Amino acid sequence: MKLQKARNNQYFLTLPIRLVEAKGWDKGKELRIRFNERGNLEIEEVKRL
């Protein structure tokens, strides 16, 4: 993945389709992005009850 910058000065990542399909995600899926204890980014699906 490559970090990109939009015209409005926001940054974004495009997730590879294989990753999205492997996770069973679809358009509109709410994801949480955080740093773990080692400082690496983690992406996880937000589970709603």
N, CA, C and O of each residue as an XYZ file, in Angstrom:
196
protein
N       0.836     -1.168      0.000
C       0.000      0.000      0.000
C       0.885      1.237      0.000
O       2.018      1.226      0.481
N       0.327      2.292     -0.553
C       1.057      3.545     -0.615
C       0.201      4.645      0.007
O      -0.980      4.782     -0.313
N       0.806      5.424      0.894
C       0.123      6.564      1.482
C      -0.040      7.629      0.401
O       0.917      7.993     -0.282
N      -1.277      8.122      0.259
C      -1.577      9.112     -0.764
C      -2.163     10.358     -0.125
O      -2.642     10.319      1.009
N      -2.122     11.461     -0.856
C      -2.647     12.717     -0.342
C      -3.687     13.242     -1.333
O      -3.420     13.353     -2.530
N      -4.870     13.561     -0.819
C      -5.943     14.105     -1.648
C      -5.755     15.608     -1.811
O      -4.935     16.222     -1.129
N      -6.523     16.186     -2.719
C      -6.435     17.627     -2.972
C      -6.833     18.457     -1.755
O      -6.417     19.608     -1.622
N      -7.642     17.872     -0.863
C      -8.088     18.603      0.328
C      -7.110     18.439      1.493
O      -7.444     18.744      2.639
N      -5.906     17.958      1.195
C      -4.823     17.778      2.167
C      -5.083     16.685      3.196
O      -4.425     16.657      4.236
N      -6.029     15.783      2.929
C      -6.201     14.603      3.777
C      -5.404     13.462      3.164
O      -5.218     13.399      1.949
N      -4.937     12.559      4.023
C      -4.185     11.400      3.566
C      -5.090     10.175      3.564
O      -6.037     10.091      4.345
N      -4.789      9.223      2.674
C      -5.589      8.006      2.613
C      -4.763      6.837      2.096
O      -3.739      7.012      1.436
N      -5.242      5.640      2.419
C      -4.676      4.387      1.914
C      -5.761      3.667      1.139
O      -6.928      3.687      1.530
N      -5.385      3.038      0.053
C      -6.302      2.185     -0.680
C      -5.962      0.746     -0.308
O      -4.825      0.304     -0.472
N      -6.962      0.017      0.198
C      -6.737     -1.364      0.617
C      -6.771     -2.292     -0.596
O      -7.639     -2.142     -1.456
N      -5.862     -3.229     -0.678
C      -5.880     -4.188     -1.791
C      -7.162     -5.025     -1.765
O      -7.621     -5.439     -0.701
N      -7.725     -5.264     -2.933
C      -8.987     -5.999     -3.035
C      -8.876     -7.395     -2.408
O      -9.837     -7.879     -1.811
N      -7.726     -8.036     -2.538
C      -7.555     -9.378     -1.945
C      -7.682     -9.345     -0.428
O      -8.244    -10.265      0.168
N      -7.167     -8.298      0.198
C      -7.285     -8.149      1.647
C      -8.748     -7.947      2.047
O      -9.241     -8.587      2.976
N      -9.426     -7.062      1.344
C     -10.830     -6.759      1.641
C     -11.693     -8.021      1.458
O     -12.538     -8.325      2.300
N     -11.477     -8.736      0.378
C     -12.252     -9.965      0.131
C     -11.932    -11.038      1.166
O     -12.832    -11.748      1.614
N     -10.671    -11.166      1.549
C     -10.284    -12.182      2.539
C     -10.953    -11.915      3.882
O     -11.295    -12.850      4.606
N     -11.138    -10.642      4.214
C     -11.781    -10.277      5.474
C     -13.307    -10.297      5.372
O     -13.990    -10.211      6.393
N     -13.848    -10.409      4.170
C     -15.298    -10.429      3.990
C     -15.920     -9.047      4.129
O     -17.113     -8.929      4.405
N     -15.114     -7.994      3.937
C     -15.601     -6.636      4.053
C     -16.260     -6.210      2.749
O     -15.992     -6.776      1.690
N     -17.125     -5.203      2.840
C     -17.801     -4.657      1.672
C     -17.881     -3.143      1.836
O     -17.606     -2.614      2.913
N     -18.251     -2.459      0.781
C     -18.400     -1.010      0.820
C     -19.298     -0.609      1.986
O     -20.360     -1.198      2.189
N     -18.874      0.383      2.742
C     -19.648      0.860      3.873
C     -19.310      0.202      5.197
O     -19.814      0.625      6.238
N     -18.462     -0.829      5.184
C     -18.075     -1.510      6.420
C     -17.320     -0.523      7.310
O     -16.401      0.155      6.851
N     -17.707     -0.447      8.568
C     -17.037      0.457      9.490
C     -15.790     -0.231     10.045
O     -15.857     -1.339     10.578
N     -14.649      0.453      9.906
C     -13.371     -0.087     10.343
C     -12.750      0.827     11.382
O     -12.964      2.039     11.371
N     -11.984      0.235     12.274
C     -11.262      0.988     13.308
C      -9.767      0.838     13.013
O      -9.276     -0.268     12.788
N      -9.065      1.950     13.017
C      -7.629      1.932     12.784
C      -6.956      2.449     14.052
O      -7.337      3.491     14.585
N      -5.954      1.713     14.529
C      -5.271      2.112     15.753
C      -3.822      1.658     15.683
O      -3.439      0.891     14.800
N      -3.031      2.140     16.617
C      -1.656      1.694     16.763
C      -1.606      0.643     17.867
O      -2.199      0.829     18.930
N      -0.907     -0.451     17.623
C      -0.743     -1.464     18.669
C       0.421     -1.085     19.573
O       1.016     -0.019     19.416
N       0.740     -1.952     20.512
C       1.775     -1.656     21.506
C       3.169     -1.509     20.895
O       4.054     -0.921     21.516
N       3.373     -2.036     19.689
C       4.668     -1.903     19.006
C       4.707     -0.718     18.048
O       5.715     -0.484     17.382
N       3.592      0.036     17.981
C       3.534      1.208     17.116
C       3.106      0.921     15.693
O       3.173      1.798     14.831
N       2.663     -0.310     15.440
C       2.192     -0.679     14.102
C       0.702     -0.405     13.965
O      -0.050     -0.504     14.935
N       0.281     -0.058     12.749
C      -1.141      0.162     12.490
C      -1.897     -1.155     12.473
O      -1.413     -2.147     11.927
N      -3.071     -1.168     13.065
C      -3.979     -2.316     13.003
C      -5.325     -1.826     12.485
O      -5.800     -0.759     12.875
N      -5.928     -2.606     11.613
C      -7.250     -2.306     11.078
C      -8.170     -3.433     11.502
O      -7.867     -4.606     11.282
N      -9.291     -3.080     12.110
C     -10.226     -4.111     12.536
C     -11.661     -3.661     12.241
O     -11.970     -2.470     12.201
N     -12.505     -4.644     12.042
C     -13.912     -4.406     11.782
C     -14.596     -3.993     13.080
O     -14.343     -4.572     14.136
N     -15.459     -2.990     12.995
C     -16.240     -2.560     14.157
C     -17.437     -3.492     14.256
O     -18.250     -3.571     13.336
N     -17.539     -4.188     15.365
C     -18.648     -5.119     15.592
C     -19.786     -4.377     16.298
O     -19.570     -3.754     17.338
N     -20.966     -4.440     15.751
C     -22.146     -3.830     16.339
C     -23.016     -4.914     16.944
O     -23.196     -5.979     16.353
N     -23.555     -4.643     18.118
C     -24.434     -5.609     18.798
C     -25.862     -5.424     18.372
O     -26.743     -6.145     18.838
